[in-house]
Amino acid sequence: MCLALIQADQAAAARPYPQITGVVENYHWSVPNLTPSRLRNRAWWVWVDGRLSEQWKLTTGWLTMGGPAFDRPDREMLDETYATYTDASRGTEVRAGRVRKAFGFWDWSENWYTGFVRGAQVRTRNYAPGLSLSRMDTGFDVLAPLGHGATIQAGLLDAASTNRQVGPKRLDHLSLHLAIPVGKATLGYSGFHRPDRDPKDRTAMNGLDVRWSGPNTSVRGEYVWGEARGSKTRGHYLDGFYFPAFARQATLLGRWEEFAASKTVRATLFTAGLRVAVHRDLVLEANHTWGPSSGPAAPLRGWSFQIVSFVRF
């Protein structure tokens, strides 16, 4: 046993650090009401992980989004840029820097790899001026196990971060995500709060999420409600995925969603689509969206196509 421990220590000591991995992703799409027959560069994304040791890792990224005509950059911004400390013996993880807050299905893969060309309205629309669930904040959060597969992720964040801000200027928002497995499903609660007596400065966003997986099938959904800076909002979406046994590279998908920024502004949409993984580094997506012919969601109706390519290193 002593010899085995010595050999394990030597192997760990010989493991080369730093270990650098990353990816460059390109997104080209054709969307309704913007010359659908033409593919335009939607975005490109760079992601780099640098593992310094078993406990420490540095992560950074860069995101460039296309403009209104998708012919030139409309937004160039630093993506998540943070340091991670992992305590494997306790199962805890601490992130500090520029992060996407853990609220519902929040990470990059949950929003860009599913086969839906467009993100759910409740995640992409502003629930208050300059605030949405897709934006990034600065600060820190902690992920910890609660037992029986349940986890909690809590953070203290600055929600007013600029496009290149890494460190917080004012840690005034509390974030919380609780996930509890129930059979084949996982149930979650999310909170993002800034207590204040003045409603114009208060944030009180809440969310419930659920995921269920079965044979060749997966379902997920979120319901979000609350107020921020005096604006009330609510919305939900329910996504379904079917993975045909006869075509393992293909995914059939559907979505029902609603977003309400006020009593008079409401947008309900239905989407059906297909995702095909032609290659490990090439994905094709096609969606069709139905909904009302007038209102804020009307421009989102129709066919959308997207090609996603990857260069990994």
Secondary structure, DSSP 8 states (H G I E B T S, - for coil): -HHHHHHHHHHHHHS-S-EEEEEEEEEEEE-TTS-TTS-EEEEEEEEEEEE-SSSEEEEEEEEEEE-TTSSSEEEEEE--EEEEEEETTTTEEEEEEEE----SS-SHHHHHSSS-SS--HHHHS-SBTTB-TTS-EEEEEEEEEEETTEEEEEEEEETT--TT--S-S---EEEEEEEEEETTEEEEEEEEEE--SSGGG-EEEEEEEEEEEETTEEEEEEEEEEEETTEEEEEEEEEEEE--TT-TTEEEEEEEEEEESSSS-EEEEEEEEEEEEEETTEEEEEEEEE--SSSTTGGG-EEEEEEEEEEE-
